Amino acid sequence: MGETAVGGVAVVQSNGWPARNEGSKVRGGRSATMTRCLRTLAGVTTALTFVLILLGIHTGSTGGGLSCGTRWPLCNGWMGLFPANWASFFEWIHRFFAMVVGFLLLGWLYGVWRWQDDRRVRYSVTAAIAILPVQIVLGGVTTTAGGTFPGGFNPAVMTAHFTTATTIFALLVYATARLFGAPGSQVVRSVVGLGGGLVALVAVFEFVPVFDHPPTNLVAYYAAAFALLGVLVALLTWSEPIVDLANLLRFRAVAATATLLLYVAMVLSRQKWGLPEFYGEATTLLLAAAIAALSVLANRVVVDTAGLGTQRAD
């Protein structure tokens, strides 16, 4: 059970989350400055991971990665280290962001194991780091179609590459949500409302070609979809302290169902499997229904609070 001390007295919420303004226990007596540093690092790393995924989607949709041929991890251009054309430029920008995110992840990993008491935060960041090499290798395979790995650019490999990226992002959102802690009920309801707006955007970009440039439509779709994924993961993370115990399982079931439907919709929308568009469209409609159900449920079961604790210590 998480706890903090106010005047020598431990303050613990009944659901195990400590009081928001007291912070959480960290080895070595973490100061308020260290709390802010860890939260800032978490927020920046997660946000840049979001940007990195969108860059990867744009690069894949324009065939930028394929410009590298058999030269991966190098590419075309002078000495294989500089862009030779517009397509390889996006590939290099994607790689640059990946490098930055990788270093930030390593710094975050050190920080949570050095100063953070919450085991779930430590393990989720560690899991993201552990998956990262698999993600890099799969990315390399997808860029060498017809080269080192002739079958690299195929639906199974592309889906695996996308799935590992999605998993890493979800783990980072989970860790960030625990570091920042569960907000008050009004903020939670606003986050649920944001989810409703995001699923509407997902549906718009699923059914309507808003932009004349297909890659732009694809990136806009996934920007809304991954933002919605972040909302759902955050709500699942905060569910224990924000939802009354009698309805906790039901709330989590609806949120988890929406998360699964979102993942399926994102995979189908890439249209790598040659399936009829009907499947992706039907999944999007089911997703919208699940988000609507979650919104109704949240208005009924979210506990009225001004703000709960930052994080549990278990």
C-alpha positions in Angstrom: 0.0 0.0 0.0 1.4 3.4 -1.0 1.9 6.0 1.8 3.4 9.4 2.5 4.1 11.3 5.6 2.7 14.7 6.7 4.2 15.8 10.0 5.4 12.3 10.6 1.9 10.8 10.0 1.4 8.5 7.1 -1.3 9.5 4.7 -2.8 6.7 2.6 -5.9 6.8 0.4 -8.3 3.9 1.0 -7.5 2.5 -2.4 -3.8 2.5 -1.8 -2.9 5.7 -3.8 -1.1 8.3 -1.7 -2.2 11.9 -1.4 -1.4 13.9 -4.6 0.5 16.8 -3.0 2.8 14.6 -1.0 4.5 12.7 -3.8 5.5 9.1 -3.6 8.3 7.1 -1.8 11.6 6.9 -3.6 14.8 5.4 -2.6 17.4 7.9 -1.4 14.8 10.5 -0.3 13.7 11.9 -3.6 13.3 15.7 -3.6 10.5 17.7 -5.3 13.0 18.6 -7.9 13.7 14.9 -8.7 10.0 14.3 -8.9 9.6 17.0 -11.5 12.6 15.8 -13.4 11.3 12.2 -13.7 7.9 13.4 -14.7 9.3 15.8 -17.3 11.6 13.0 -18.7 8.6 10.7 -18.8 6.4 13.2 -20.6 9.0 14.2 -23.1 10.0 10.6 -23.9 6.4 9.5 -24.4 5.6 12.5 -26.5 8.6 11.9 -28.7 7.8 8.2 -29.0 4.3 9.3 -30.3 6.1 11.5 -32.9 8.5 8.7 -33.8 5.7 6.3 -34.5 4.0 8.9 -36.8 7.2 9.5 -38.7 7.6 5.7 -39.1 4.1 5.4 -40.5 4.8 8.3 -42.9 8.1 6.8 -43.9 6.5 3.4 -44.5 3.6 4.8 -46.5 5.9 6.7 -48.8 8.4 3.9 -49.3 11.2 5.8 -47.7 12.6 2.8 -45.9 12.8 0.9 -49.1 15.3 3.4 -50.5 18.0 1.8 -48.4 17.8 -1.5 -50.2 20.6 -3.8 -49.0 22.6 -1.1 -47.3 20.8 -1.1 -44.0 21.7 0.1 -41.4 23.2 2.6 -43.8 21.2 4.0 -46.7 21.6 5.9 -50.0 23.6 9.1 -50.2 27.2 10.1 -49.5 28.9 7.3 -47.6 25.4 5.9 -46.9 25.2 8.4 -44.1 23.3 11.3 -45.7 19.9 11.4 -47.6 20.1 11.0 -51.3 16.5 11.9 -52.0 13.3 13.0 -50.4 12.3 9.4 -49.5 15.6 8.6 -47.8 15.4 12.0 -46.0 12.3 10.9 -44.1 14.0 7.6 -43.4 17.0 9.4 -41.8 14.7 11.8 -39.9 12.9 8.7 -38.5 16.2 7.2 -37.5 17.4 10.4 -35.8 14.2 10.5 -33.7 14.7 6.9 -32.9 18.2 7.6 -31.6 17.0 10.5 -29.5 14.1 8.4 -28.0 16.5 5.6 -27.4 18.9 7.8 -25.3 15.9 9.3 -23.4 14.6 5.8 -22.6 18.0 4.8 -21.2 18.0 7.9 -19.1 14.5 7.2 -17.9 15.4 3.6 -17.1 18.3 4.7 -15.0 16.2 7.3 -13.2 13.4 4.9 -12.3 15.7 2.2 -11.0 17.9 4.7 -9.1 15.2 6.9 -7.5 11.7 5.4 -8.1 10.0 3.2 -5.6 7.0 2.1 -7.8 7.9 -1.3 -9.1 5.3 -1.1 -11.9 6.9 2.0 -13.3 10.3 0.4 -13.2 9.1 -2.8 -14.8 7.1 -1.1 -17.5 10.0 1.1 -18.6 12.3 -1.9 -18.5 9.9 -3.9 -20.6 9.8 -1.1 -23.2 13.6 -1.1 -23.3 13.7 -4.9 -23.7 11.2 -4.8 -26.6 13.2 -2.0 -28.4 15.9 -4.2 -30.0 13.2 -6.4 -31.5 11.5 -3.3 -32.9 14.8 -2.1 -34.4 15.5 -5.5 -36.0 12.0 -5.7 -37.4 12.4 -2.1 -38.8 15.6 -3.2 -40.5 13.9 -6.2 -42.0 11.1 -4.1 -43.5 13.5 -1.7 -45.1 15.4 -4.3 -47.1 12.6 -5.9 -49.2 14.2 -7.4 -52.2 17.6 -7.1 -50.6 19.1 -8.8 -47.6 15.7 -10.0 -46.6 13.7 -10.5 -49.8 10.4 -11.2 -47.9 10.9 -8.5 -45.4 8.2 -6.1 -46.6 5.2 -8.4 -46.0 2.1 -8.1 -43.9 3.3 -10.4 -41.1 6.6 -8.5 -40.6 4.9 -5.1 -41.0 2.2 -6.0 -38.4 4.9 -7.3 -36.0 6.8 -4.1 -36.4 3.7 -2.0 -35.8 2.7 -4.2 -32.8 6.0 -3.8 -31.0 5.8 0.0 -31.5 2.3 0.1 -30.2 3.3 -2.0 -27.2 6.3 0.2 -26.4 4.1 3.3 -26.6 1.4 1.8 -24.3 4.0 0.8 -21.7 5.4 4.3 -21.7 2.0 5.9 -21.3 1.3 3.5 -18.5 4.5 4.5 -16.7 3.9 8.2 -17.3 0.3 8.0 -16.0 1.5 6.3 -12.8 4.3 8.9 -12.3 1.9 11.8 -12.7 -0.9 10.1 -10.8 -4.6 9.9 -10.9 -6.3 13.4 -11.4 -9.6 14.6 -10.0 -12.9 13.3 -11.2 -13.5 16.4 -13.4 -10.3 15.9 -15.2 -11.0 12.2 -15.6 -14.4 13.0 -17.2 -12.7 15.5 -19.5 -10.2 12.8 -20.5 -13.1 10.5 -21.3 -14.7 13.3 -23.3 -11.4 13.7 -25.2 -11.6 10.0 -26.0 -15.0 10.6 -27.6 -13.6 13.4 -29.7 -10.6 11.3 -30.8 -12.8 8.3 -31.8 -14.8 10.7 -33.9 -11.6 11.8 -35.7 -10.6 8.2 -36.1 -14.0 7.5 -37.8 -13.7 10.6 -40.0 -10.3 9.6 -41.4 -11.4 6.0 -41.7 -14.4 6.8 -43.8 -13.6 10.1 -45.5 -10.4 11.0 -47.6 -10.0 14.4 -46.0 -6.7 15.1 -47.7 -5.8 14.5 -51.3 -2.4 13.1 -50.2 -3.0 9.5 -48.9 0.1 9.4 -46.6 -1.2 12.6 -44.9 -4.6 10.9 -44.4 -2.9 7.9 -42.9 -0.7 9.9 -40.5 -3.7 12.0 -39.4 -5.7 8.8 -38.8 -2.9 7.3 -36.7 -2.3 10.5 -34.8 -5.9 10.4 -33.6 -5.7 6.6 -33.0 -2.5 6.7 -30.9 -3.8 9.6 -28.9 -6.9 7.6 -28.2 -4.7 4.7 -27.2 -3.0 7.0 -24.7 -6.3 8.0 -23.3 -7.5 4.5 -22.8 -4.2 3.3 -21.3 -4.3 6.2 -18.9 -7.9 5.5 -17.9 -7.0 1.9 -17.2 -4.0 2.9 -15.2 -6.0 5.4 -13.1 -9.1 3.1 -12.8 -8.4 1.8 -9.3 -8.3 5.1 -7.5 -11.0 6.9 -9.6 -13.7 4.3 -9.9 -15.8 2.9 -7.1 -14.8 -0.6 -6.2 -18.2 -2.2 -7.1 -17.9 -1.1 -10.7 -14.1 -1.3 -11.1 -14.1 -4.6 -13.0 -16.9 -3.5 -15.4 -15.1 -0.2 -16.1 -11.8 -2.0 -16.9 -13.6 -4.5 -19.1 -15.2 -1.8 -21.2 -11.9 0.2 -21.4 -9.9 -3.0 -22.3 -12.4 -4.0 -25.0 -12.2 -0.5 -26.5 -8.4 -0.8 -26.4 -8.5 -4.2 -28.2 -10.9 -2.9 -30.8 -8.7 0.1 -31.4 -5.6 -2.1 -32.0 -7.6 -4.3 -34.4 -8.9 -1.2 -36.3 -5.4 0.2 -36.5 -4.0 -3.0 -38.0 -6.8 -3.4 -40.5 -6.6 0.2 -41.5 -3.1 -0.3 -42.8 -4.6 -2.6 -45.4 -1.6 -4.8 -45.6 -3.6 -8.1 -45.6 -5.7 -7.4 -48.6 -9.0 -7.7 -46.7 -12.1 -5.8 -47.7 -12.4 -2.3 -46.2 -15.6 -3.5 -44.6 -13.7 -5.2 -41.8 -11.8 -2.1 -40.8 -15.0 0.1 -41.0 -17.0 -2.4 -38.9 -14.3 -2.5 -36.3 -14.3 1.3 -36.2 -18.0 1.4 -35.6 -17.7 -1.2 -32.8 -14.9 1.0 -31.3 -17.1 4.1 -31.4 -19.8 2.1 -29.6 -17.4 0.9 -26.9 -16.1 4.5 -26.3 -19.7 5.7 -26.0 -20.4 3.0 -23.5 -17.3 4.0 -21.6 -18.4 7.6 -21.5 -21.8 6.7 -20.1 -20.2 4.4 -17.5 -17.6 6.9 -16.5 -20.3 9.5 -15.7 -21.9 7.0 -13.3 -19.0 5.3 -11.6 -16.1 7.8 -11.3 -15.8 8.9 -7.7 -16.1 12.6 -7.1 -12.7 13.8 -5.9 -10.6 16.9 -6.2 -7.5 14.8 -6.9 -5.9 11.6 -5.7 -2.5 10.3 -5.1 0.5 10.4 -7.4 1.2 6.7 -7.5 1.2 3.5 -5.6 4.4 2.0 -4.2 3.7 -1.5 -5.3 
